[in-house]
């Protein structure tokens, strides 16, 4: 069963958390995908920004496309 296309890209889907259902293409089956979301900063400080970080870990039981990445509630 072929799992990659000619360029090496594979389809992956995120399960759970704030990015539930997001589909993307990945190369080399990364173990972790980090999703960031911008946060508003109350004090307008030049160059300052904040982002919420969400971590998704690859489900190694899934060996064909789409690869599955589950939300890690304990990270970071």
PAVODREN-299416 format. One record per atom (N, C-alpha, C): residue number from 0; residue in one letter; atom name; x, y, z. Coordinates in nm, 3 decimals. Example, Ala and Ser with C-alpha at 12.3 -4.5 7.8 and 13.67 -1.06 7.14 Angstrom:
2
[0, "A", "N", [1.319, -0.569, 0.780]]
[0, "A", "CA", [1.230, -0.450, 0.780]]
[0, "A", "C", [1.320, -0.330, 0.780]]
[1, "S", "N", [1.285, -0.225, 0.708]]
[1, "S", "CA", [1.367, -0.106, 0.714]]
[1, "S", "C", [1.290, 0.003, 0.787]]
This chain:
76
[0, "X", "N", [0.084, -0.117, 0.000]]
[0, "X", "CA", [0.000, 0.000, 0.000]]
[0, "X", "C", [0.089, 0.124, 0.000]]
[1, "X", "N", [0.069, 0.214, -0.095]]
[1, "X", "CA", [0.149, 0.335, -0.103]]
[1, "X", "C", [0.095, 0.439, -0.006]]
[2, "X", "N", [0.182, 0.500, 0.073]]
[2, "X", "CA", [0.138, 0.599, 0.172]]
[2, "X", "C", [0.184, 0.740, 0.137]]
[3, "X", "N", [0.270, 0.756, 0.041]]
[3, "X", "CA", [0.318, 0.888, 0.004]]
[3, "X", "C", [0.296, 0.911, -0.144]]
[4, "X", "N", [0.287, 1.040, -0.183]]
[4, "X", "CA", [0.279, 1.069, -0.326]]
[4, "X", "C", [0.420, 1.083, -0.381]]
[5, "X", "N", [0.432, 1.120, -0.505]]
[5, "X", "CA", [0.564, 1.126, -0.570]]
[5, "X", "C", [0.658, 1.227, -0.505]]
[6, "X", "N", [0.604, 1.327, -0.436]]
[6, "X", "CA", [0.688, 1.429, -0.373]]
[6, "X", "C", [0.722, 1.396, -0.228]]
[7, "X", "N", [0.665, 1.288, -0.173]]
[7, "X", "CA", [0.693, 1.251, -0.035]]
[7, "X", "C", [0.594, 1.307, 0.066]]
[8, "X", "N", [0.496, 1.384, 0.022]]
[8, "X", "CA", [0.396, 1.442, 0.111]]
[8, "X", "C", [0.289, 1.339, 0.145]]
[9, "X", "N", [0.240, 1.346, 0.270]]
[9, "X", "CA", [0.128, 1.261, 0.313]]
[9, "X", "C", [0.021, 1.350, 0.375]]
[10, "X", "N", [-0.102, 1.304, 0.368]]
[10, "X", "CA", [-0.214, 1.376, 0.429]]
[10, "X", "C", [-0.223, 1.338, 0.576]]
[11, "X", "N", [-0.249, 1.436, 0.662]]
[11, "X", "CA", [-0.266, 1.413, 0.805]]
[11, "X", "C", [-0.387, 1.492, 0.852]]
[12, "X", "N", [-0.450, 1.444, 0.959]]
[12, "X", "CA", [-0.564, 1.513, 1.018]]
[12, "X", "C", [-0.542, 1.524, 1.168]]
[13, "X", "N", [-0.582, 1.639, 1.226]]
[13, "X", "CA", [-0.568, 1.662, 1.369]]
[13, "X", "C", [-0.697, 1.624, 1.440]]
[14, "X", "N", [-0.685, 1.551, 1.551]]
[14, "X", "CA", [-0.801, 1.505, 1.628]]
[14, "X", "C", [-0.805, 1.575, 1.763]]
[15, "X", "N", [-0.919, 1.634, 1.795]]
[15, "X", "CA", [-0.938, 1.697, 1.925]]
[15, "X", "C", [-0.877, 1.835, 1.934]]
[16, "X", "N", [-0.895, 1.897, 2.049]]
[16, "X", "CA", [-0.838, 2.029, 2.074]]
[16, "X", "C", [-0.892, 2.137, 1.983]]
[17, "X", "N", [-0.827, 2.252, 1.984]]
[17, "X", "CA", [-0.877, 2.367, 1.909]]
[17, "X", "C", [-0.865, 2.353, 1.757]]
[18, "X", "N", [-0.782, 2.263, 1.708]]
[18, "X", "CA", [-0.764, 2.246, 1.564]]
[18, "X", "C", [-0.828, 2.116, 1.515]]
[19, "X", "N", [-0.928, 2.067, 1.587]]
[19, "X", "CA", [-0.993, 1.941, 1.554]]
[19, "X", "C", [-1.043, 1.940, 1.410]]
[20, "X", "N", [-1.005, 1.837, 1.336]]
[20, "X", "CA", [-1.051, 1.822, 1.199]]
[20, "X", "C", [-0.966, 1.889, 1.094]]
[21, "X", "N", [-0.867, 1.966, 1.134]]
[21, "X", "CA", [-0.780, 2.034, 1.037]]
[21, "X", "C", [-0.701, 1.928, 0.961]]
[22, "X", "N", [-0.701, 1.940, 0.830]]
[22, "X", "CA", [-0.624, 1.849, 0.744]]
[22, "X", "C", [-0.504, 1.925, 0.690]]
[23, "X", "N", [-0.393, 1.853, 0.676]]
[23, "X", "CA", [-0.270, 1.915, 0.627]]
[23, "X", "C", [-0.187, 1.811, 0.557]]
[24, "X", "N", [-0.079, 1.855, 0.497]]
[24, "X", "CA", [0.016, 1.763, 0.434]]
[24, "X", "C", [0.147, 1.773, 0.510]]
[25, "X", "N", [0.207, 1.657, 0.535]]
[25, "X", "CA", [0.333, 1.651, 0.610]]
[25, "X", "C", [0.434, 1.567, 0.534]]
[26, "X", "N", [0.561, 1.585, 0.568]]
[26, "X", "CA", [0.671, 1.507, 0.511]]
[26, "X", "C", [0.744, 1.437, 0.625]]
[27, "X", "N", [0.784, 1.315, 0.605]]
[27, "X", "CA", [0.865, 1.239, 0.701]]
[27, "X", "C", [0.793, 1.206, 0.831]]
[28, "X", "N", [0.662, 1.207, 0.830]]
[28, "X", "CA", [0.582, 1.168, 0.946]]
[28, "X", "C", [0.635, 1.224, 1.078]]
[29, "X", "N", [0.629, 1.355, 1.097]]
[29, "X", "CA", [0.679, 1.412, 1.223]]
[29, "X", "C", [0.606, 1.354, 1.343]]
[30, "X", "N", [0.676, 1.338, 1.454]]
[30, "X", "CA", [0.615, 1.282, 1.575]]
[30, "X", "C", [0.519, 1.381, 1.640]]
[31, "X", "N", [0.550, 1.510, 1.628]]
[31, "X", "CA", [0.471, 1.614, 1.693]]
[31, "X", "C", [0.443, 1.727, 1.595]]
[32, "X", "N", [0.321, 1.782, 1.603]]
[32, "X", "CA", [0.286, 1.902, 1.528]]
[32, "X", "C", [0.245, 2.007, 1.629]]
[33, "X", "N", [0.299, 2.126, 1.616]]
[33, "X", "CA", [0.267, 2.236, 1.705]]
[33, "X", "C", [0.177, 2.334, 1.632]]
[34, "X", "N", [0.065, 2.368, 1.694]]
[34, "X", "CA", [-0.029, 2.466, 1.638]]
[34, "X", "C", [-0.028, 2.587, 1.729]]
[35, "X", "N", [-0.017, 2.704, 1.672]]
[35, "X", "CA", [-0.019, 2.826, 1.753]]
[35, "X", "C", [-0.139, 2.911, 1.714]]
[36, "X", "N", [-0.187, 2.987, 1.811]]
[36, "X", "CA", [-0.301, 3.075, 1.790]]
[36, "X", "C", [-0.266, 3.209, 1.853]]
[37, "X", "N", [-0.278, 3.319, 1.779]]
[37, "X", "CA", [-0.241, 3.450, 1.835]]
[37, "X", "C", [-0.334, 3.492, 1.949]]
[38, "X", "N", [-0.278, 3.554, 2.050]]
[38, "X", "CA", [-0.353, 3.606, 2.164]]
[38, "X", "C", [-0.343, 3.758, 2.163]]
[39, "X", "N", [-0.448, 3.824, 2.211]]
[39, "X", "CA", [-0.444, 3.970, 2.220]]
[39, "X", "C", [-0.360, 4.010, 2.342]]
[40, "X", "N", [-0.282, 4.115, 2.324]]
[40, "X", "CA", [-0.201, 4.170, 2.431]]
[40, "X", "C", [-0.264, 4.302, 2.470]]
[41, "X", "N", [-0.295, 4.321, 2.599]]
[41, "X", "CA", [-0.365, 4.442, 2.644]]
[41, "X", "C", [-0.281, 4.567, 2.627]]
[42, "X", "N", [-0.158, 4.563, 2.668]]
[42, "X", "CA", [-0.071, 4.680, 2.657]]
[42, "X", "C", [-0.007, 4.679, 2.518]]
[43, "X", "N", [-0.027, 4.786, 2.446]]
[43, "X", "CA", [0.030, 4.796, 2.311]]
[43, "X", "C", [0.180, 4.823, 2.323]]
[44, "X", "N", [0.258, 4.719, 2.320]]
[44, "X", "CA", [0.403, 4.730, 2.329]]
[44, "X", "C", [0.461, 4.693, 2.194]]
[45, "X", "N", [0.545, 4.780, 2.142]]
[45, "X", "CA", [0.602, 4.758, 2.009]]
[45, "X", "C", [0.673, 4.623, 2.001]]
[46, "X", "N", [0.633, 4.544, 1.904]]
[46, "X", "CA", [0.700, 4.418, 1.878]]
[46, "X", "C", [0.659, 4.303, 1.968]]
[47, "X", "N", [0.575, 4.328, 2.068]]
[47, "X", "CA", [0.534, 4.221, 2.159]]
[47, "X", "C", [0.411, 4.149, 2.105]]
[48, "X", "N", [0.419, 4.017, 2.106]]
[48, "X", "CA", [0.302, 3.937, 2.070]]
[48, "X", "C", [0.303, 3.810, 2.155]]
[49, "X", "N", [0.186, 3.751, 2.171]]
[49, "X", "CA", [0.174, 3.628, 2.249]]
[49, "X", "C", [0.094, 3.527, 2.166]]
[50, "X", "N", [0.127, 3.400, 2.183]]
[50, "X", "CA", [0.057, 3.294, 2.111]]
[50, "X", "C", [0.029, 3.178, 2.206]]
[51, "X", "N", [-0.090, 3.121, 2.193]]
[51, "X", "CA", [-0.123, 2.998, 2.264]]
[51, "X", "C", [-0.063, 2.884, 2.183]]
[52, "X", "N", [-0.005, 2.785, 2.251]]
[52, "X", "CA", [0.061, 2.673, 2.184]]
[52, "X", "C", [-0.017, 2.545, 2.215]]
[53, "X", "N", [-0.047, 2.470, 2.110]]
[53, "X", "CA", [-0.117, 2.342, 2.122]]
[53, "X", "C", [-0.032, 2.235, 2.055]]
[54, "X", "N", [-0.020, 2.120, 2.119]]
[54, "X", "CA", [0.064, 2.012, 2.068]]
[54, "X", "C", [-0.023, 1.893, 2.028]]
[55, "X", "N", [0.008, 1.837, 1.911]]
[55, "X", "CA", [-0.059, 1.717, 1.861]]
[55, "X", "C", [0.048, 1.611, 1.837]]
[56, "X", "N", [0.023, 1.489, 1.886]]
[56, "X", "CA", [0.119, 1.380, 1.872]]
[56, "X", "C", [0.065, 1.275, 1.775]]
[57, "X", "N", [0.156, 1.222, 1.694]]
[57, "X", "CA", [0.117, 1.123, 1.593]]
[57, "X", "C", [0.070, 0.993, 1.657]]
[58, "X", "N", [-0.038, 0.940, 1.606]]
[58, "X", "CA", [-0.089, 0.810, 1.647]]
[58, "X", "C", [-0.016, 0.705, 1.565]]
[59, "X", "N", [0.077, 0.634, 1.628]]
[59, "X", "CA", [0.162, 0.538, 1.557]]
[59, "X", "C", [0.086, 0.413, 1.511]]
[60, "X", "N", [-0.037, 0.395, 1.559]]
[60, "X", "CA", [-0.117, 0.280, 1.515]]
[60, "X", "C", [-0.171, 0.302, 1.373]]
[61, "X", "N", [-0.178, 0.427, 1.329]]
[61, "X", "CA", [-0.228, 0.458, 1.196]]
[61, "X", "C", [-0.110, 0.459, 1.099]]
[62, "X", "N", [-0.114, 0.369, 1.001]]
[62, "X", "CA", [0.000, 0.356, 0.910]]
[62, "X", "C", [-0.033, 0.399, 0.767]]
[63, "X", "N", [-0.159, 0.431, 0.740]]
[63, "X", "CA", [-0.196, 0.476, 0.606]]
[63, "X", "C", [-0.261, 0.614, 0.615]]
[64, "X", "N", [-0.275, 0.677, 0.502]]
[64, "X", "CA", [-0.333, 0.811, 0.499]]
[64, "X", "C", [-0.484, 0.807, 0.520]]
[65, "X", "N", [-0.540, 0.906, 0.586]]
[65, "X", "CA", [-0.469, 1.016, 0.648]]
[65, "X", "C", [-0.406, 0.975, 0.781]]
[66, "X", "N", [-0.283, 1.022, 0.803]]
[66, "X", "CA", [-0.219, 1.003, 0.933]]
[66, "X", "C", [-0.301, 1.076, 1.037]]
[67, "X", "N", [-0.299, 1.032, 1.160]]
[67, "X", "CA", [-0.378, 1.094, 1.267]]
[67, "X", "C", [-0.284, 1.152, 1.373]]
[68, "X", "N", [-0.315, 1.272, 1.416]]
[68, "X", "CA", [-0.242, 1.338, 1.524]]
[68, "X", "C", [-0.343, 1.377, 1.631]]
[69, "X", "N", [-0.324, 1.327, 1.753]]
[69, "X", "CA", [-0.415, 1.353, 1.862]]
[69, "X", "C", [-0.368, 1.468, 1.949]]
[70, "X", "N", [-0.464, 1.545, 1.997]]
[70, "X", "CA", [-0.438, 1.660, 2.084]]
[70, "X", "C", [-0.380, 1.611, 2.216]]
[71, "X", "N", [-0.271, 1.671, 2.260]]
[71, "X", "CA", [-0.206, 1.637, 2.387]]
[71, "X", "C", [-0.246, 1.742, 2.490]]
[72, "X", "N", [-0.340, 1.707, 2.577]]
[72, "X", "CA", [-0.391, 1.804, 2.675]]
[72, "X", "C", [-0.286, 1.840, 2.780]]
[73, "X", "N", [-0.184, 1.759, 2.796]]
[73, "X", "CA", [-0.081, 1.784, 2.898]]
[73, "X", "C", [0.035, 1.869, 2.846]]
[74, "X", "N", [0.033, 1.907, 2.720]]
[74, "X", "CA", [0.145, 1.984, 2.664]]
[74, "X", "C", [0.104, 2.127, 2.640]]
[75, "X", "N", [0.197, 2.214, 2.640]]
[75, "X", "CA", [0.335, 2.200, 2.684]]
[75, "X", "C", [0.347, 2.209, 2.834]]
